[in-house]
Amino acid sequence: MAFTLLVNGVEHKVEVASEASLLNVLRDDLGLTGAKYGCGEGQCGACTVLVDGSPVRSCRMQIGAAAGKKITTIEGLAADSSLHPVQQAFLELEAFQCGYCTPGMVMSAAALLRRIPQPRREQIITHMNGNVCRCGAYLRIIEAVQHAASSGKRTTHAAAS
């Protein structure tokens, strides 16, 4: 079947099976490999992307449900040649170890800061609870989200896509 996707502000037409996951289409058909395949069950968050600004587990979303919606991947989060504040904070605070979970963590955090620009620590923990980091970098991840929130930089630019 043919589907039209709006990914990172660019329209793409793909022909895939209707049961194809958004994650597979992003990675295999569009070459956007930032979102990772983790558990395949929507539990780990490695595949998180934004769909109409909300975090979604792309491994569980069928392509038909994504058609016609604004999809933002980690590749499209930066704007005007500058990193999104969450991406910058993750780098500055080294909020990752192996990096496998990082794209999903960053996308979830960007969605949180779009919704709650100055979240309390408890809100960050609750929101990020669905993203798994096998390396255990949770404290640095929380600190990075707090740092991004306090940076004074606008956190809504690409997360609104």
C-alpha positions as CSV (number, residue, x, y, z in Angstrom):
1,M,0.0,0.0,0.0
2,A,1.1,3.6,-0.5
3,F,1.4,6.0,2.4
4,T,2.4,9.6,2.7
5,L,4.4,10.5,5.8
6,L,5.6,14.0,6.9
7,V,8.9,13.2,8.6
8,N,11.1,16.0,10.0
9,G,9.2,18.5,7.8
10,V,9.7,16.5,4.5
11,E,6.9,14.6,2.8
12,H,7.8,11.0,1.9
13,K,5.7,8.6,-0.2
14,V,6.4,4.9,0.7
15,E,4.9,1.7,-0.5
16,V,4.9,-0.8,2.3
17,A,2.6,-3.5,3.9
18,S,-0.1,-1.9,5.9
19,E,1.0,-3.8,9.0
20,A,4.6,-2.4,8.8
21,S,5.7,-0.5,11.9
22,L,6.6,3.1,11.7
23,L,10.0,2.2,13.1
24,N,10.7,-0.2,10.3
25,V,9.7,2.3,7.6
26,L,11.8,5.1,9.2
27,R,14.9,2.9,9.4
28,D,14.5,0.6,6.3
29,D,12.7,2.8,3.8
30,L,13.8,6.3,4.8
31,G,17.2,5.6,6.2
32,L,16.5,7.4,9.5
33,T,18.3,5.1,11.9
34,G,18.3,7.2,15.0
35,A,15.3,5.5,16.5
36,K,16.5,2.1,17.7
37,Y,14.8,-1.3,17.8
38,G,15.0,-2.4,21.4
39,C,12.3,-4.7,22.8
40,G,9.8,-4.6,19.9
41,E,7.0,-4.4,22.4
42,G,6.9,-0.7,23.2
43,Q,8.3,-1.2,26.7
44,C,11.9,0.1,26.5
45,G,11.5,3.5,24.6
46,A,14.5,3.1,22.4
47,C,12.3,3.7,19.3
48,T,10.5,6.8,20.6
49,V,9.7,9.5,18.1
50,L,7.3,12.4,18.2
51,V,4.0,12.1,16.4
52,D,2.1,15.4,16.4
53,G,4.4,16.4,19.2
54,S,3.7,13.5,21.5
55,P,6.1,10.7,22.3
56,V,5.2,7.4,20.5
57,R,6.8,4.0,20.5
58,S,7.4,3.7,16.8
59,C,7.9,-0.1,17.0
60,R,4.2,-0.5,18.0
61,M,2.6,2.1,15.6
62,Q,1.5,0.8,12.3
63,I,2.3,2.9,9.3
64,G,-1.3,3.7,8.5
65,A,-1.8,5.3,11.9
66,A,1.2,7.6,11.3
67,A,0.2,8.7,7.8
68,G,-0.8,12.3,7.6
69,K,0.7,13.2,11.0
70,K,3.8,15.2,11.8
71,I,6.6,12.9,12.7
72,T,9.8,14.1,14.3
73,T,12.8,11.8,14.7
74,I,16.1,12.5,16.5
75,E,17.5,13.5,13.2
76,G,14.9,16.3,12.9
77,L,15.0,17.6,16.4
78,A,17.8,20.2,15.9
79,A,16.9,23.4,14.2
80,D,18.9,26.1,12.4
81,S,22.2,24.1,12.7
82,S,22.0,24.1,16.5
83,L,21.2,21.2,18.7
84,H,17.9,21.1,20.6
85,P,18.5,22.1,24.2
86,V,17.9,18.5,25.4
87,Q,20.5,17.2,22.9
88,Q,23.0,19.9,24.1
89,A,22.3,19.1,27.7
90,F,22.9,15.3,27.1
91,L,26.2,16.1,25.5
92,E,27.3,18.6,28.2
93,L,26.4,16.4,31.1
94,E,27.4,13.1,29.4
95,A,23.9,11.7,30.0
96,F,24.6,8.5,28.2
97,Q,27.0,5.6,28.2
98,C,26.5,3.2,25.4
99,G,24.1,5.6,23.7
100,Y,21.5,3.0,22.5
101,C,18.7,4.5,24.5
102,T,19.8,8.1,24.0
103,P,17.6,9.0,21.0
104,G,14.5,7.7,22.7
105,M,15.4,9.5,26.0
106,V,16.0,12.7,24.1
107,M,12.7,12.6,22.2
108,S,10.8,11.8,25.4
109,A,12.5,14.6,27.3
110,A,11.9,17.1,24.4
111,A,8.2,16.2,24.5
112,L,8.1,16.7,28.3
113,L,9.7,20.1,28.1
114,R,7.3,21.2,25.3
115,R,4.4,20.3,27.6
116,I,6.0,21.4,30.9
117,P,8.8,23.9,30.3
118,Q,10.0,23.8,33.9
119,P,9.2,20.3,35.2
120,R,9.8,19.3,38.8
121,R,12.3,16.4,39.3
122,E,9.4,14.1,40.2
123,Q,7.6,15.0,36.9
124,I,10.8,14.2,35.0
125,I,11.1,10.9,36.7
126,T,7.5,10.0,36.1
127,H,7.6,11.1,32.4
128,M,10.9,9.3,31.7
129,N,9.9,6.2,33.6
130,G,9.0,4.4,30.4
131,N,12.4,4.7,28.8
132,V,15.0,2.1,29.8
133,C,18.7,2.7,30.1
134,R,20.6,-0.6,30.4
135,C,23.7,1.2,31.5
136,G,22.0,2.9,34.4
137,A,22.7,6.5,33.5
138,Y,19.4,7.6,35.0
139,L,20.8,10.3,37.4
140,R,22.7,12.0,34.5
141,I,19.6,11.8,32.3
142,I,17.5,13.5,34.9
143,E,20.2,16.1,35.4
144,A,20.4,16.7,31.7
145,V,16.6,17.2,31.4
146,Q,16.8,19.6,34.4
147,H,19.7,21.4,32.7
148,A,17.8,21.7,29.4
149,A,14.8,23.1,31.2
150,S,16.9,25.7,33.1
151,S,19.0,26.7,30.1
152,G,16.6,29.4,29.1
153,K,16.7,28.2,25.5
154,R,13.5,27.6,23.7
155,T,12.6,23.8,23.9
156,T,9.6,23.8,21.6
157,H,11.1,24.4,18.1
158,A,11.3,20.9,16.6
159,A,9.4,19.2,19.3
160,A,6.2,20.9,18.1
161,S,6.5,19.0,14.8
